[in-house]
Amino acid sequence: MPLSSPVAHHTAPAITQRWQQQHQGQRPAYICVLGFTETALVPGISAAGNTPEARMMTAVADAEFIYDGPPSAAQ
């Protein structure tokens, strides 16, 4: 990915590059930025996840909830 790119996707650069090519030149209607810092790994720092490992995925889980809504009850 060129250094001048305004979008970074550190775990799957190919996804970001395809997204950039598809939307280049268009004005965004919504952009969601998810983040994580090692501060979330400090035991007892947050109630967002039961374990430091679970807190690594809190931002992704929050975004899924916003996008998909609450999970439906198992049938």
C-alpha angles and dihedrals in degrees: 000000000000117000091238091063112117092206126072127185107180100188101043114017093176090063091052093047092051090048091050093050092049095048103031112133094018125111112244118241094193135002123189118199117195121197143184133183131188088248086082088063093066106109113247095011097115142022090210093098136015093234137023088251091054090051089059087071099039095102092050092047091049091051092049089051092050092047101039102026124225116338114262118243115266112256 
